[in-house]
């Protein structure tokens, strides 16, 4: 593969062209437009100078992964954890509960959600098993990694599993953490190209596109095999209301009881799978320890947290120190994809257990389904479900991001083509607005200058069953990403989520309705202080953005959104 081809066969150029089109959906929004401009100059089968240059780039010197070597030793969750302080708190908190039920507490506010993770890391005595799509190199990411290092220094076994797609920015931090005693760090489904920004790495790894398109989207934090946090948050500033100019609106759940055993078993499947590599096999160790120590300098110990969250609960750290957690006890069912969902070469794609389980739970609804999802591309299958819901007389309420709020405008474009039909089918469709959200910013940690973007993945079914996890309502969650979801049969939790979403829906979103002046169109209705305001065109988005999206959408198939 080292020789530069002088003549590019037409079928090879066609394949490269379509791979580059598919590549766009993996890249950050800012990187897509220049690539799309170059692609518009290409035509499949035409041997242009640009086509040969791209082909040379993608077919010469292809990077490859080193063997995972013996450092990928098998390990499993620790079983002797009953003596730990966290286990004692869990037993005390569940003293009067049915032992077959699990305990749950919502973590809706960013400061409380970060406090919970740090509190667990600081109080763990046996093990920390942690799995994330993203651990950023920003202040929150560095603080998080410092707490893991401190736990390891106390003798706690730390296993950290991170998806490789965005791991390059934090690679030296991860390698530095892994160099410490009692710590192992592994990367899931690593890209062959190890250097450069994410766009460069993906472009130079396209010879393995079918594999690298599969990502681990799970978010899971387990302390002492006893308490776990799951939900939609990654580890970065803007997931915990610490970013500017935007922050994500998200939701996590603190879990205890029997369900945690299922999380540990799932983590072990990923940890010991053939899709993971020890970070030491991929990142040079030279200088990693020094880089890690330097990155931790200047990080204070104080973490501002409100004395009460939106539900009136105290911070998790305070409750742990008092020996009693506030929780709702309920039965729950885990829906999760396995790591083999990323191993598709030479075999059929495994079933999407997580999202299929969620959809089945929605199909069983009897009166109402309330959904919050940042990325929504229903496709014909989703529309068919909405038709059946209408025929059953179900009330369906959907909240997602408006174009001005989303961090994935191309995915929004894929969703927009279905809006009019969703409204026609009776779906109560709401789009979170950045401008309306700023005016209504009142929750702890929120700022009127901060752009709120929905990132929570939630559903409330019949006012009593709550779905929470990492999966979006799109094709990537169905076909490409591994996901984790939990169905909790708890009217109390359902009420708390419904009230939270109701507030955002009433004060920070547009309600969509059928357009009055053109068939197949929609209108955006906002409740302003002076009364109802109707927008005939998509608000919070200029014509330049709409034109750019329209052009780029020509190069990405919907199945990749």
C-alpha positions in Angstrom: 0.0 0.0 0.0 3.0 2.2 -0.1 3.1 2.9 -3.9 1.2 5.9 -5.1 -1.3 4.9 -7.8 -0.9 6.7 -11.1 -4.4 5.9 -12.3 -7.3 5.5 -9.9 -9.9 2.8 -10.9 -13.4 4.3 -11.1 -14.8 1.8 -8.6 -12.1 2.7 -6.1 -12.8 6.4 -6.5 -16.5 5.7 -6.0 -15.9 3.9 -2.8 -13.6 6.6 -1.5 -16.1 9.3 -2.4 -18.9 7.6 -0.5 -16.6 6.9 2.5 -15.8 10.6 2.6 -19.5 11.5 2.5 -20.1 9.1 5.4 -17.1 10.6 7.3 -18.9 13.9 7.6 -21.3 12.7 10.2 -18.4 11.7 12.5 -16.7 15.0 12.5 -17.4 18.1 14.6 -19.7 20.6 12.8 -17.0 23.1 12.3 -14.9 20.6 10.3 -17.7 19.4 8.0 -18.2 22.5 5.8 -14.7 22.6 4.2 -14.7 18.9 3.5 -18.2 19.2 2.0 -16.9 22.0 -0.3 -14.2 19.7 -1.6 -16.6 16.8 -2.1 -18.8 18.9 -4.2 -15.9 19.2 -6.7 -15.7 15.4 -6.9 -17.9 13.2 -9.0 -17.8 9.4 -8.7 -15.9 7.9 -11.6 -14.2 11.1 -12.6 -10.4 11.0 -12.2 -9.9 14.6 -11.1 -6.6 15.8 -9.7 -8.4 16.3 -6.3 -9.7 12.8 -6.5 -6.2 11.4 -7.0 -4.9 13.4 -4.1 -7.6 12.2 -1.8 -7.0 8.6 -3.0 -3.3 8.9 -2.4 -4.0 10.2 1.1 -6.3 7.4 2.0 -4.5 4.5 0.3 -0.9 5.1 1.1 0.9 4.5 4.4 -2.3 3.2 6.0 -1.9 3.2 9.8 -2.6 0.0 11.7 -3.0 -0.9 15.4 -0.3 -2.7 17.4 -1.2 -6.0 18.9 -3.0 -5.5 22.3 -0.2 -7.6 23.9 -0.2 -9.3 27.3 -1.0 -6.1 29.1 -4.7 -6.7 28.4 -5.1 -9.0 31.4 -8.5 -10.2 32.2 -10.1 -8.9 35.4 -13.6 -8.8 36.9 -15.5 -6.9 39.5 -14.4 -7.3 43.1 -16.9 -9.3 45.2 -15.6 -8.6 48.7 -17.1 -5.1 49.1 -19.6 -5.5 51.9 -17.2 -4.1 54.4 -16.8 -0.7 52.6 -18.3 2.5 54.0 -20.4 2.9 50.8 -21.9 -0.6 51.2 -22.8 0.2 54.8 -24.6 3.4 53.8 -26.5 1.6 51.1 -27.6 -1.1 53.6 -28.7 1.6 56.1 -30.6 3.5 53.4 -32.5 0.4 52.3 -33.2 -1.0 55.8 -37.0 -0.8 55.4 -37.1 -1.5 51.6 -37.9 -4.7 49.8 -34.4 -6.3 49.1 -35.5 -7.2 45.6 -35.9 -3.5 44.7 -33.1 -1.1 43.7 -32.7 2.5 45.0 -32.7 5.5 42.7 -32.1 9.3 43.0 -32.2 11.7 40.0 -29.2 14.0 39.4 -30.7 16.8 37.3 -28.5 19.7 38.3 -25.0 19.8 36.9 -23.3 20.8 40.2 -25.0 17.9 42.1 -24.1 15.4 39.3 -20.4 16.3 39.5 -20.5 16.3 43.3 -22.0 12.8 43.3 -19.2 11.4 41.1 -16.4 13.1 43.1 -18.0 12.1 46.4 -18.1 8.5 45.4 -14.5 8.6 44.1 -13.3 10.1 47.4 -15.2 7.6 49.6 -14.5 4.4 47.6 -12.4 1.9 49.5 -12.2 -1.1 47.1 -12.9 -0.3 43.5 -13.9 2.2 40.8 -15.1 0.9 37.5 -15.7 3.7 35.0 -16.8 3.8 31.4 -17.3 7.0 29.3 -17.6 8.1 25.7 -15.7 11.3 26.5 -13.3 12.3 29.2 -12.2 15.8 28.2 -8.9 17.5 29.0 -10.6 20.6 30.4 -10.9 21.6 34.1 -13.7 19.1 34.8 -11.8 16.3 33.1 -8.6 17.0 34.9 -10.4 17.3 38.3 -12.1 14.0 37.6 -8.9 12.2 36.7 -7.2 13.7 39.8 -9.8 12.1 42.0 -9.2 8.7 40.4 -5.5 9.1 41.0 -6.1 10.0 44.6 -8.3 7.0 45.0 -5.7 4.7 43.6 -3.1 6.2 46.0 -5.4 5.0 48.8 -5.3 1.5 47.5 -8.5 1.6 45.5 -8.4 -0.5 42.2 -9.3 1.8 39.4 -10.4 0.6 35.9 -11.2 3.4 33.4 -12.5 2.6 29.9 -12.9 5.4 27.4 -14.0 5.4 23.8 -11.1 6.3 21.5 -12.7 8.7 19.1 -12.2 11.9 21.1 -9.5 10.5 23.4 -6.5 12.0 21.6 -6.7 15.4 23.4 -6.5 13.7 26.8 -4.2 10.8 25.7 -1.2 12.0 27.8 -3.5 12.5 30.8 -4.9 9.0 30.4 -1.4 7.5 29.9 -0.1 9.4 33.0 -3.0 8.1 35.1 -2.4 4.5 33.9 1.3 4.8 34.9 0.2 5.0 38.6 -0.1 1.9 40.8 -3.6 0.4 41.1 -4.8 2.0 37.8 -5.6 0.5 34.4 -6.9 2.6 31.5 -8.2 1.1 28.3 -9.5 2.6 25.0 -12.4 1.2 23.2 -12.2 0.4 19.4 -9.2 2.6 18.8 -8.6 4.3 15.4 -5.5 3.1 13.5 -4.2 6.7 13.1 -3.0 7.9 16.5 -1.9 11.5 15.9 -3.7 14.7 15.1 -7.1 16.1 15.6 -10.2 13.9 15.4 -10.9 14.9 11.8 -7.4 14.0 10.7 -7.4 10.7 12.6 -10.8 9.7 11.1 -9.7 10.6 7.5 -6.5 8.6 7.8 -8.4 5.6 9.3 -11.0 5.4 6.5 -9.5 2.1 5.3 -11.2 0.7 8.4 -14.4 2.8 8.2 -16.8 0.0 8.9 -15.1 -0.7 12.3 -14.3 2.8 13.4 -17.8 4.0 12.7 -18.9 1.9 15.7 -18.4 3.8 19.0 -19.0 3.1 22.7 -21.5 5.7 23.8 -22.1 4.3 27.4 -21.8 6.4 30.5 -21.3 4.5 33.7 -19.6 5.1 37.1 -19.5 2.3 39.7 -18.0 2.7 43.2 -17.2 -0.3 45.4 -19.6 -2.4 43.4 -22.4 -0.8 45.4 -23.4 2.6 44.0 -23.5 3.6 40.3 -24.3 6.7 38.3 -25.7 6.3 34.8 -27.3 8.8 32.4 -26.4 11.1 29.6 -23.4 13.0 30.9 -19.9 12.7 29.6 -17.0 14.1 31.7 -16.4 17.7 30.4 -17.2 21.2 31.6 -20.4 21.8 29.6 -22.1 18.7 31.0 -21.9 20.1 34.5 -22.9 23.8 33.9 -19.2 24.8 34.0 -18.9 25.7 30.3 -19.2 28.9 28.3 -20.9 29.9 26.2 -23.0 26.7 26.2 -24.1 24.0 28.6 -26.0 20.8 28.2 -29.3 20.1 30.0 -28.9 16.6 31.1 -30.0 13.9 33.6 -28.2 11.2 35.6 -29.5 8.6 38.1 -27.7 7.4 41.2 -28.4 3.7 41.6 -28.0 1.1 44.4 -29.2 -2.4 45.0 -29.6 -5.4 42.7 -29.3 -3.3 39.5 -25.7 -2.4 40.2 -24.7 -6.1 39.8 -26.0 -5.9 36.2 -23.9 -2.8 35.6 -20.8 -4.5 36.9 -21.4 -7.6 34.7 -21.8 -5.3 31.7 -18.7 -3.3 32.5 -16.7 -6.6 32.8 -17.9 -7.6 29.3 -16.6 -4.4 27.8 -13.4 -4.4 29.8 -12.4 -7.9 28.8 -13.6 -7.7 25.2 -11.4 -7.9 22.1 -12.5 -4.3 21.2 -10.3 -2.7 23.9 -6.6 -1.8 24.0 -4.5 -0.8 27.0 -3.6 2.8 26.7 0.1 1.9 27.1 0.0 0.0 23.9 -1.2 3.1 22.0 0.3 6.1 23.7 4.0 6.5 24.4 4.7 6.4 28.1 7.6 8.9 27.8 6.6 12.1 29.5 3.1 10.9 30.4 3.6 10.9 34.1 5.1 14.5 34.0 2.3 15.7 31.8 -0.3 14.3 34.2 1.3 15.9 37.2 1.6 19.2 35.4 -2.1 19.1 34.3 -3.2 18.7 37.9 -1.5 21.8 39.1 -3.8 24.7 40.0 -6.9 22.5 40.5 -8.5 23.5 43.8 -10.3 21.2 46.2 -13.4 23.3 46.5 -16.3 22.4 44.3 -19.3 24.9 44.5 -22.5 23.0 45.0 -26.0 24.3 46.0 -27.2 23.2 49.4 -30.4 21.8 47.8 -31.1 20.6 44.2 -34.3 21.3 42.3 -36.1 18.5 44.1 -35.0 19.7 47.5 -32.4 17.0 48.0 -29.0 17.6 49.7 -25.8 16.9 47.9 -24.8 13.3 47.7 -21.5 14.0 49.6 -23.5 15.4 52.5 -25.9 12.5 52.6 -23.1 9.9 52.4 -21.3 11.5 55.3 -24.6 11.4 57.3 -24.9 7.7 56.5 -28.3 7.9 54.8 -29.2 8.4 51.1 -32.5 9.8 49.9 -33.8 7.3 47.3 -36.9 5.9 45.7 -37.0 2.1 45.7 -38.5 0.4 42.6 -38.0 -2.5 40.2 -35.9 -1.8 37.2 -34.7 -3.5 34.0 -31.4 -2.9 32.3 -31.2 -2.6 28.5 -27.7 -2.6 27.1 -25.7 -3.4 23.9 -22.7 -5.6 24.2 -19.2 -4.7 23.0 -19.6 -7.1 20.0 -21.8 -4.4 18.4 -18.6 -2.8 17.3 -17.3 -6.1 15.8 -19.1 -6.2 12.5 -16.5 -7.2 9.9 -17.4 -10.6 8.5 -20.5 -11.0 10.6 -24.0 -9.5 10.8 -24.5 -6.5 13.0 -25.7 -7.6 16.5 -29.2 -6.6 17.6 -29.5 -3.2 19.2 -30.7 -4.4 22.6 -30.7 -1.0 24.3 -32.8 1.1 21.8 -35.0 -1.9 20.9 -35.8 -2.4 24.5 -36.7 1.3 24.9 -38.9 1.2 21.8 -40.7 -1.9 23.0 -41.4 -0.2 26.3 -43.0 2.7 24.4 -45.1 0.4 22.3 -46.6 -1.0 25.6 -47.8 2.4 26.6 -51.5 2.7 27.4 -52.1 6.5 27.8 -49.1 8.7 27.3 -45.4 8.8 26.2 -43.2 11.8 27.0 -39.8 11.8 25.3 -36.8 14.1 25.6 -34.0 13.5 23.2 -31.3 15.8 21.8 -31.1 14.1 18.5 -34.2 12.8 16.8 -34.3 11.2 13.3 -37.5 9.0 13.4 -37.3 7.6 9.9 -40.2 5.6 8.5 -40.1 3.2 11.3 -40.5 5.9 13.9 -43.4 7.5 11.9 -45.1 4.1 11.8 -44.9 3.9 15.6 -46.4 7.4 15.9 -49.3 6.3 13.6 -50.0 3.3 15.8 -49.9 5.5 18.9 -52.4 7.9 17.3 -54.6 4.9 16.4 -54.5 3.7 20.0 -55.4 7.2 21.3 -52.0 7.8 23.0 -50.8 11.2 23.8 -47.3 11.6 22.5 -45.1 14.6 23.6 -41.6 15.0 22.2 -39.0 17.5 23.3 -35.8 18.1 21.2 -33.4 20.9 20.3 -34.3 23.7 18.0 -31.7 24.4 15.2 -30.3 27.3 17.2 -29.7 25.1 20.2 -28.4 21.9 18.8 -24.7 21.0 18.6 -25.4 18.7 15.7 -27.1 20.8 13.0 -26.7 18.1 10.3 -28.7 15.6 12.5 -31.3 18.3 13.1 -31.6 18.7 9.3 -32.3 15.0 9.1 -35.0 15.4 11.7 -36.6 18.5 10.2 -37.9 16.6 7.1 -40.2 14.6 9.5 -41.6 17.5 11.5 -44.7 18.3 9.5 -45.7 14.6 9.4 -45.1 14.2 13.1 -47.4 17.2 13.8 -50.0 15.9 11.4 -50.0 12.6 13.3 -50.9 14.5 16.5 -47.4 14.5 18.2 -47.0 17.4 20.6 -43.6 18.6 19.3 -41.5 21.1 21.3 -38.1 22.5 20.3 -35.8 23.9 23.1 -34.9 27.5 22.2 -31.6 29.1 23.1 -33.2 32.6 23.3 -36.3 31.5 25.3 -34.1 29.4 27.5 -31.8 32.3 28.4 -34.8 34.4 29.5 -36.1 31.6 31.7 -32.8 30.6 33.3 -33.6 30.2 36.9 -32.3 26.8 38.1 -29.2 26.5 40.3 -26.0 26.9 38.3 -27.8 28.4 35.3 -26.8 31.7 33.8 -28.8 34.0 31.5 -25.7 34.3 29.3 -25.4 30.5 28.9 -26.9 28.7 25.9 -28.8 25.6 27.1 -28.7 22.6 24.9 -30.8 19.5 25.6 -28.7 16.4 26.0 -30.8 14.3 28.4 -32.2 11.0 27.0 -35.4 10.4 28.8 -38.9 9.0 28.4 -41.8 8.8 30.8 -44.4 6.2 30.0 -48.0 6.3 31.4 -46.8 8.6 34.2 -45.1 5.8 36.1 -42.2 4.2 34.1 -39.0 6.2 33.5 -36.5 5.4 30.8 -33.0 7.0 31.3 -29.7 6.3 29.7 -27.2 7.1 26.9 -29.3 6.3 23.8 -30.6 8.9 21.4 -33.6 8.4 19.1 -31.5 8.2 15.9 -29.9 5.7 13.5 -26.5 5.9 15.2 -27.9 4.6 18.5 -29.7 1.9 16.7 -27.0 0.7 14.3 -23.5 2.1 15.2 -23.1 3.0 18.9 -23.2 0.8 22.0 -25.8 2.2 24.4 -27.0 1.7 28.0 -30.6 2.3 29.3 -32.6 1.6 32.4 -36.4 1.2 32.7 -37.5 2.1 36.2 -41.1 1.4 37.4 -41.4 4.4 39.8 -44.3 6.9 39.7 -42.3 9.1 42.1 -39.3 9.4 39.7 -41.7 9.8 36.8 -43.3 12.8 38.4 -39.9 14.4 39.1 -38.8 14.1 35.5 -42.2 15.2 34.1 -42.1 18.3 36.3 -38.6 19.1 35.2 -39.4 18.7 31.5 -42.7 20.6 31.9 -40.8 23.6 33.2 -38.4 23.6 30.3 -41.3 23.0 27.9 -43.4 25.9 29.2 -40.7 28.5 29.5 -37.9 27.6 27.1 -39.3 25.9 24.0 -41.3 26.5 20.9 -44.5 24.5 20.4 -44.8 23.4 16.8 -48.1 23.3 14.9 -49.2 22.9 11.3 -48.5 25.9 9.1 -51.5 28.1 8.3 -50.3 29.3 4.9 -48.6 26.4 3.2 -49.4 22.7 3.1 -46.7 20.6 4.7 -45.2 23.4 6.7 -44.9 24.1 10.4 -45.0 27.1 12.6 -43.1 27.8 15.8 -45.2 29.2 18.7 -43.5 30.8 21.7 -45.0 32.1 24.9 -43.5 35.5 25.4 -44.1 37.8 28.3 -46.4 39.9 26.1 -48.3 36.9 24.8 -48.1 34.3 22.1 -45.7 34.9 19.3 -45.8 32.8 16.0 -42.8 32.3 13.8 -43.4 31.3 10.1 -39.7 30.6 9.6 -37.3 28.5 11.7 -36.3 30.8 14.5 -32.7 31.3 15.9 -31.2 30.4 12.6 -30.2 32.6 9.7 -30.5 31.9 6.0 -26.7 31.2 5.7 -26.9 28.4 8.2 -30.0 26.9 6.5 -28.3 27.1 3.1 -25.1 25.5 4.4 -27.1 22.6 6.0 -29.0 22.1 2.8 -25.8 21.8 0.8 -24.0 19.5 3.2 -27.0 17.3 3.6 -26.6 16.2 0.0 -23.5 14.3 1.0 -24.6 12.3 4.0 -27.1 9.5 3.9 -29.8 9.5 6.6 -28.8 6.1 7.8 -25.6 7.6 9.1 -27.2 10.4 11.2 
